Amino acid sequence: MRKTRTYILILFIMLLLAHHGIGNVTAMETGFTTEAISEEAKDRIISNVNISLLTVEPRKEAICCFDVSENGMIAIGSDISEKKTISIYTEDGIFQYGYTYKDPGIYGIEWDKDNLIIYSVRGNFAVLVDPTGEVKEIRDIPLTTENDRYWHKVVFAKRRSVEDTQYILTYDFGILNMVASSYTRLVIVKPDGEETMFYDVNEIQFLKVIIVFIGVVFLIGIVISGIIKEIKKARLSSEQQ
């Protein structure tokens, strides 16, 4: 009878702990120092970012961020205005699934086991999403020196390493490299030095850069032409006086 009461008491305590949770335990594992946020704030973020699951591979765009999981899954993030697209591939380049979501600013991504963490720079928050697109956890990212260092050295690193295999972001716009704002290629380098072009949108992005460059040069030409005309008018007016 006494043992039965003990078992019932233990079961009751376990149920109580499961209901209320233990401290501030979170499902998210990240290198950032994070803080909990209110349920109201979580609901607002979920509503604003509007994360949707992709089952069909989207059009490939320039790379703004990426990460590689311990089992070789590769996540590639693209940035087109407020619409963000994240595509998940196997190391063989086979599309598995992806996400779209809204964010007016820069973002980064990082694997947490089989789940993906999406980091918002402007919002200073981290969203943990599972492979079905369900949001599992949201945490605040305080503005600290350590967190700022993690943004630059880890989240936005252009090189990753998993079991001696290197994953490197690059681009090749020739003399226009100075105006490049994103990466166009992801190269995989095996331990023996063998290189594989995993992801490549350099050609189409190069054309976009040329168009933008020509547009900028054209506008500068118009401005300079206008300035020259005003100078000539000023000289003529001065000579007539």
VOGU-3710 file (C-alpha; in Angstrom, 3 decimals, decimal comma):
1> mrktrtyili> 0,000/0,000/0,000  2,847/2,344/0,955  4,652/1,595/-2,334  1,482/2,323/-4,272  1,167/5,733/-2,592  4,822/6,447/-3,388  4,343/5,565/-7,062  1,227/7,735/-7,243  3,098/10,643/-5,634  6,006/10,303/-8,091
11> lfimlllahh> 3,596/10,142/-11,022  1,770/13,237/-9,744  5,029/15,190/-9,436  6,108/14,168/-12,954  2,768/15,270/-14,401  2,997/18,560/-12,526  6,493/19,253/-13,867  5,468/18,323/-17,394  2,529/20,721/-17,203  4,367/23,749/-15,844
21> gignvtamet> 7,849/23,087/-17,285  11,142/23,284/-15,485  12,617/26,793/-15,405  13,128/28,371/-18,807  14,039/25,240/-20,742  13,904/25,839/-24,491  14,025/23,504/-27,471  16,414/25,857/-29,268  20,179/25,301/-29,208  22,073/28,295/-30,547
31> gftteaisee> 25,390/30,043/-30,102  23,583/33,294/-29,360  22,729/34,352/-25,839  18,935/34,513/-25,993  16,040/35,534/-23,775  12,445/34,396/-23,492  9,651/36,587/-24,889  5,967/36,819/-24,054  3,342/34,682/-25,762  1,814/37,873/-27,151
41> akdriisnvn> 5,139/38,805/-28,768  5,501/35,287/-30,177  2,039/35,443/-31,749  2,838/38,843/-33,264  6,109/37,607/-34,781  4,476/34,466/-36,200  1,758/36,598/-37,779  4,228/39,091/-39,246  6,801/36,673/-40,704  4,147/34,300/-42,070
51> islltveprk> 6,399/31,265/-42,549  5,167/28,888/-45,267  6,476/25,463/-46,252  7,742/24,917/-49,814  7,388/21,484/-51,379  8,515/22,537/-54,876  11,982/23,958/-55,495  11,794/27,732/-56,041  13,784/29,608/-58,658  17,422/29,835/-57,651
61> eaiccfdvse> 18,605/33,288/-56,639  21,783/34,810/-55,212  22,828/33,526/-51,787  22,629/35,796/-48,747  23,199/33,106/-46,081  23,662/29,352/-45,726  24,430/26,565/-43,293  25,314/22,874/-43,372  24,021/20,344/-40,841  26,060/17,590/-39,243
71> ngmiaigsdi> 24,462/15,042/-41,584  25,246/17,062/-44,710  21,919/18,808/-45,320  22,480/22,202/-46,913  20,227/25,205/-46,298  20,536/28,133/-48,715  18,860/31,464/-48,054  17,985/34,045/-50,710  16,769/37,593/-50,272  14,358/39,263/-52,697
81> sekktisiyt> 13,056/42,452/-51,093  10,852/41,454/-48,134  10,315/37,936/-49,449  12,891/35,514/-48,090  13,342/32,029/-49,528  15,181/29,149/-47,868  15,845/25,925/-49,794  16,989/22,660/-48,211  19,122/20,251/-50,256  20,926/16,975/-49,752
91> edgifqygyt> 24,664/17,012/-50,423  23,849/15,520/-53,830  21,902/18,678/-54,679  18,425/17,145/-54,418  15,814/19,617/-53,190  13,947/18,379/-50,108  11,765/21,249/-48,913  11,987/24,924/-48,139  10,394/27,954/-46,527  9,271/31,430/-47,484
101> ykdpgiygie> 8,729/34,191/-44,991  8,589/37,981/-44,719  11,276/40,172/-43,214  12,139/43,736/-44,266  15,779/43,331/-43,239  18,773/41,018/-43,371  18,509/37,496/-41,978  20,628/34,437/-41,286  20,054/30,714/-40,794  21,569/27,944/-38,695
111> wdkdnliiys> 20,819/24,259/-38,234  19,703/22,954/-34,849  19,780/19,184/-35,381  16,997/18,506/-37,939  15,341/21,870/-37,340  16,369/25,241/-38,741  16,772/28,501/-36,855  15,936/31,681/-38,763  17,591/34,810/-37,346  16,180/38,273/-37,992
121> vrgnfavlvd> 18,757/41,069/-37,776  16,261/43,926/-37,668  13,872/42,120/-35,331  16,645/40,662/-33,136  14,814/37,368/-32,723  15,375/33,702/-33,524  12,653/31,378/-34,858  13,073/27,604/-34,651  11,213/25,814/-37,465  10,835/22,081/-38,008
131> ptgevkeird> 10,858/20,324/-41,435  7,052/20,621/-41,665  7,156/24,408/-41,313  5,871/24,451/-37,730  7,351/27,102/-35,454  8,689/25,322/-32,366  10,271/28,195/-30,434  10,964/31,928/-30,639  13,657/33,703/-28,620  14,907/37,272/-28,352
141> iplttendry> 18,530/38,055/-29,287  19,836/40,830/-26,989  22,235/43,451/-28,354  25,528/42,379/-26,794  29,155/42,335/-27,914  29,199/38,528/-27,846  26,042/38,275/-29,945  27,370/40,832/-32,434  30,522/38,740/-32,794  28,428/35,599/-33,364
151> whkvvfakrr> 26,472/37,345/-36,147  29,639/38,203/-38,071  31,892/35,245/-37,315  29,349/32,407/-37,452  25,933/33,247/-38,896  27,265/35,240/-41,850  30,465/33,258/-42,353  31,148/32,454/-46,016  32,916/29,202/-45,159  31,632/26,144/-43,246
161> svedtqyilt> 33,377/22,912/-42,338  31,749/19,537/-41,616  34,017/16,517/-41,067  36,909/18,118/-43,030  34,659/18,946/-45,981  34,660/22,664/-46,796  31,608/24,596/-48,029  32,595/27,961/-49,488  30,502/30,865/-50,802  31,980/32,823/-53,698
171> ydfgilnmva> 31,182/34,898/-56,799  32,947/35,892/-60,003  31,936/39,198/-61,586  35,389/40,037/-62,876  36,123/43,762/-62,663  32,638/44,298/-61,193  33,401/42,267/-58,055  33,581/45,533/-56,137  29,843/46,105/-56,607  28,762/42,570/-55,677
181> ssytrlvivk> 26,312/42,504/-52,764  25,637/38,759/-52,510  27,167/35,389/-53,334  26,328/33,410/-56,457  28,136/30,111/-55,965  28,513/27,441/-53,301  31,550/25,223/-53,788  32,137/21,966/-51,897  35,779/21,032/-51,312  36,418/17,445/-50,178
191> pdgeetmfyd> 39,344/16,521/-47,865  41,320/15,274/-50,897  40,958/18,689/-52,563  38,274/17,698/-55,078  35,956/20,651/-55,785  32,283/20,439/-56,741  30,124/23,360/-57,861  27,045/22,706/-55,757  25,059/25,865/-56,519  25,668/28,341/-59,337
201> vneiqflkvi> 23,628/31,397/-60,387  26,648/33,500/-61,313  25,696/34,066/-64,957  22,220/35,459/-64,363  23,386/37,553/-61,401  26,275/38,900/-63,468  23,795/40,129/-66,073  21,802/41,838/-63,315  24,951/43,507/-61,997  25,832/44,756/-65,500
211> ivfigvvfli> 22,344/46,201/-65,950  22,519/47,960/-62,590  26,034/49,195/-63,323  25,006/50,594/-66,711  22,001/52,251/-65,102  24,154/53,883/-62,436  26,703/55,076/-65,034  23,856/56,481/-67,153  22,410/58,406/-64,200  25,847/59,725/-63,256
221> givisgiike> 26,295/60,832/-66,882  22,997/62,731/-66,772  23,973/64,440/-63,524  27,428/65,395/-64,852  25,886/66,629/-68,109  23,460/68,789/-66,153  26,269/70,228/-64,039  28,321/71,043/-67,159  25,332/72,812/-68,741  24,790/74,892/-65,605
231> ikkarlsseq> 28,488/75,839/-65,547  28,332/76,901/-69,203  25,212/78,962/-68,550  26,876/80,640/-65,601  29,950/81,481/-67,718  27,857/82,917/-70,570  25,843/84,968/-68,130  29,038/86,248/-66,529  30,594/87,172/-69,924  27,449/89,031/-71,047
241> q> 27,557/91,153/-67,920
//
